[in-house]
Amino acid sequence: MTSKTILNDSHRALGARMVDFGGWDMPLNYGSQIEEHHQVRRDAGMFDVSHMTVVDLRGERVREFLRRLLANSVDKLKKKGKAIYSCMLDEQGGVVDDLIVYYMDDGWYRLVVNAGTRDKDLAWIGRHAAAFDVDVVERAELAIIAVQGPAARERVLGLVDAADRDVLAGLGRFAAINVRSAHGADLFVARTGYTGEDGFEVVLEQGGAVALWDALLAAGVKPAGLGARDTLRLEAGLALYGQDMDESVTPYEVALGWTVSLDEGRDFIGRERLERQQSDGDARQLIGVVMDEKGVLRHGQRVLSDAGEGEILSGTFSPTLGKAIAFARIPAGDAGQVRVDIRGREVPVRTVKFPFVRDGQAQPGVLD
């Protein structure tokens, strides 16, 4: 049975084109994916991401548990509300999921995990939490609205209780704080996102979600669907679970080595495989590619390089750049001249550093 977020009726009232997304009835767009993409890059847009899951972990040994569970180290989190991005690995170093973890207090951490992996994640976390006597509680009663774009923070600040505006305005990146809305609703607001733009992700009780959504609409924040979210996140060089990574790859093979903390003495799940990959230097590599010819790069297309054959992972037409962009995974080594097999024709592509777009602008080398 398809699941619905608390905002489902709101999406339909706005004329959204609804699609099944991992078992959830979600908006693909509200008329124009391209316009929604540009709205977020140039002003402010909002996404219903209530299909994602908030999980609270509590217990005296919760930090010890997370030091075992995650490839990144929660020891980096010294201040309440601060967050890190991390992969959660299996024993073979494969990515079970990627997530954000917030430090709430010494006995309480909060995770936000992907929509399509919630059952698998909860089972995996629960299996390992038992040994540390950590309580795992899914907060299914919470909704999440992501407000993104250069004007996003200003629009949200206008809807927060006047007494909380200054402290929210001063919130640093990858940090969260509890505030109240102008109508008295409790909000957990994080300065995070998945579009490459500044903004907030707002977590609140489902009972207040429609009112907040409507208030954001009235403040000039336009709704955006899954289509725009995908082109925005790829332009920003952000990987997608299930498309760019899963249990068959390690963080090194999805360009997330920067999230791995091989701090001395920390025996996290999957560490042995990662150390072996580092020692052998044989991890496959994720590269960014741009195609100057007309056309679109699609998931599963064969990639030919000097290092060997690979495949396109995420691929799309970039509304900001006006070109096709993609992630590709190829063997270790010098990629050399890279081509993509498009219906039997080898089309040349350029390898570029990603993100492809930052602060709304093409990055050096991407359009050359």
N, C-alpha and C positions, 0 to 999 in steps of 0.2 A: 504494500500500500504506500502511495506517495505521501510524504510528509509536507506540512505547510508551516511557514513561519507565521507569527502573529500579524505580520504586515501583508499577508497574502491578499486580503480584500483591498487594501490600499493600492497594491500594484495593479490589480485588475481595474480599479476605478480610474487609474491614470492611463489605462489603455495599453498596459504592458503586454508584450508577446511572451507568454510563459512557456518554459521548457522543463523537461525532467533533467535535473542535475544531481547525480548521485543519489537518486531516490527522493529528491526535494523538488517541489513545484516552485521554480524560481524565475524571475524576469530576465529574459535575454536582452531586451531593450524596450524602450518606451516609444519607439518610432524610428529613431535614427541612432545607430551605434556610433557613427562617425561624429555626429553632433555631441553626443554624450561624452565621447573621448575628449574632444576639444573643450567642452565645458569644464571638465576637470583640469585639463592642462592650463586653461586661461582664467578660470574663476573658481567655482566650487561645485562639486557634485557629491551625491551621497549614494551609498550602497547598503542594501539590507544584507548583512552577513550573519543573520541570526541562526543560520544553519550550522555555523561553526559552534564548537563546544567549549564551555568554560568548565574547568575541573579544579576544584580546590583540594589541596593536600595538607593534612594537618597531623602533627605528632611531634614528640620531642626529638625524634631522629629523622625528621623530614629532610634536613640539609644533607645528612649522611646518605639518605636514600637517593636524592637527586644527584649527588656526586657519583653514584653508581649507575643511575639511569641514563644520564645525558652525556653527550660527547663534549659539549661546552661545560665550563665549570661555574657552578652557582657561587663559588667562592668569590667571584668577581662582584657579586651583588652585596654592597655594603650599606646602602641607604634604602629605607622603606620606599616602595613604589618603583624602584629601578627594575629594569628588565633586560634579559638577553635572549637572543635567537639561538636555537640549538636543534641539532638532529637527535632523534632517539633511535638507537641502533639495535639490531639483533646480534646474536653471538658471532655471526659471520661479517659483521660490519655493515650489513645492508640497512638502508634507511626505513625504519618502521613508520616514521612521520617526522615532519619538521614542525616546530612549535615555538611559541614565546612563553617564557616563564617569568613571573613577577615575584619579587620578594615583598611579602606583606608584613611578616614579622618572623621571629626566630622559629616559631612553631607553625607557620602558615605560608605556603607558596601557592600561587595561582597559575595554572596553565591555560593557554588557549590553543586548541588543536583543530585540525582540518575537519571539514564536514563529512567527507566520504570515508574517513578513517575512524570515526568516533568509537564504533563497537570494537574494532581491532585494538585501538589505543587503550580503551578502558580495560580490556581483558589483559593486555600486556602490562599496563601500569599496576593493575590489581595483583597480578601474578607475582610481581617483584616487590610490591609494597608490603606484603604480608610479613616478610622476614624482618622488616624495619618497624613494624607496628604502626604503619602510617594509614590514616583514614583517607579514602579516595571518594570524593563526592562530586558527581556530575551536577552542574547547576543548570539543568534543563529549563528552569523557569526564567532564565535571563535572555534578553535579546541584545543584539549588537548592531549598531548603525555606524558605518565608517563615513566620515565627512572629509573629503580630500580636495586639494587644490590650493592655489596661492591665497585665496580669500577664505578658506575653510575655517581657520582658527578664529578669525574675526566674527564670522557668522555664528559659530558655536558660543563664543564668549558673550554675545548679545542675548543668549537664551539662558544664561547661568545667573543664579542669584548674585546680586550686586556685591554681597559680602565675599564671594568666592572668586570674583573675576580676576583680581590682581594675582592671586596665587596660581590660578590656572594659566593666566597669560605668561607667567614665568616658568611654566613647566618645561623641563628640558626634554630632548628627544630620547625616545626609548625609556620613558618613565610614565607613571600613572599616579592619579590622585583621586580621592573621593570628594565630590562637590555636590551641591544641590542645584536643581534647575530653578528657574524663576517661579515655577509653579510648585516647588517643594519636593520634586522627585529626587531620590538618591541616584547619583550618577558616578560610575567608575570610568574616568576619562583617561585614556592613554594616548600619548603623542606618538602613535605608530601608524602604519598603513602599508598598502600593498600596491601603490601606484607610482612611487617615486616622487610624489608631491608631499608637501607639508600637510598636516591635518591632525584630526583626532579620530580615535575609535572609541565609541561611547557604549558602555555596557550598563544595562538597567533592567529592572523588572519588566516582564512582558506587558504588564498592565499599564505602563506608562509609555510604551514604545510608539503607539499610534499618535498620541498627543505630541511627542517629540518630533516624529516624522512630519506631522502637519505643521508644526512650528518652524521646522527647517524649511519646508516648502514656502511658507509665508515670508521667511527671511531671504528668499531668493536662491536657496540651494536646490538645484534640480536633480531629479532621480537619474541614476545610471544603472545599467544592467550588467549581466555577466559578460556580454560581448565587449563592452568598453573596458571592463575590469581586466580582461585578458590582454587586450592590445596595450593598455597602460603598463601592466606589470612586466610584459615582455620588453617593451621599450626601456623600462627601468632596469632590465637585466635581472629580474627576480624569477627564480625557478618555481615551477608548479609541481606539487606532488601528484603522482600518477601519470604525468606527462614527461617530466624531466628526471624524475627520481622515483625509486621504489626500493623494495628489498633487494633487487638485483644489482644495485650500485652502492658504493660507499660515498661519503661526503666529498672525498677527493675527486670522484668521477662526476660530480655535479657542480664543481667549482665552489664548493663550500668548505674547503680546507681551512679557511679563516675562522670558521666556527668551531674547529676541533682544538681542544685544549689538552695537550699531552703533558699536563703538569705532573711533576714527579710524585710518585706514590699513590696516584688516583687510579684505581682499577675499575674503569667504567666498562660497561657491556660493549663488546666489539673492538676494544682497544688493540688486542693482539693482531687482528687483521690489518688495522690501520698502520700499526708500526711496521708490519711486514711489507705493506705496499710502499711505505716511505723508504724502507731499506732497499727494496728491489727496484723501485722506480718504474713499476710497470702499470700503474693506475691509468686507465683510460682518461681522456681529457674532454672537457666540455668547451667548445669554442663558439664564439659569436660570428655569424656570417651575414653579409649583405649582398643582395643580388641586384645588379644595375640594370639587367634586362627586365622587360615586363613579365609579370607573372607573380605567383605566390608560392612560397615554400611551405610544404605541408608535412605534418608528422608522418614518419615512416619512409620518406623518400631516401634513396640510397645516396650516400656521400662518398666520394672518391678523393683520397688525399695521398701525399707521399708517405704518410705514416700507416696507411692502410684504409680499408673500408669502414665506414660508420653509417650513421643515419641521422636524419633530421628529427629533432625532438619537438619543442614548441616552434611553430612557424606561423607568420601572419604578415599581412600588409600593414605597414606602420603608417597611421594617419598623420603623424607629426613629420615623418621623414619623406613620405611619398615613395617609399621603396619597400621591397620584401625583406624581412629580417627573420633570423631564426637562431636557435641554439642547435648545435650538432654535437654528437659524441663520436669521437674517433679514437684509434689506438694512441698510445704514448709515442712521442717523437715529433720531429719537425713536420708540420702539416703540409708545407710547400704550397703548390698550386692546388686549390680545392675546387671540385666540380660537384654538381648535384644532378643525379639522373632524374630528369623530368620526362616521363613518357618515352623513354628510350633515347633521349637527347642529353648529352653531357653539357650542362650550362655552367659557365664559370661563376664563382662567387668570391667575394673578398672576405678574408678573416679580419675581424676588428675587435678591439677591446670593448667590453660592455661595462656599464650601461650604455645603451645606444643613445638615450636621451637623459639629460639631467637638468633639473630646473626649467623644463620646457624647451631646452635647446639641444640640437644635435651635438654629440660629443666629437672631439677632434678625430678626423680620419673616417668618420662614418659616412659622410656624404662625398668624400673625395673619389 
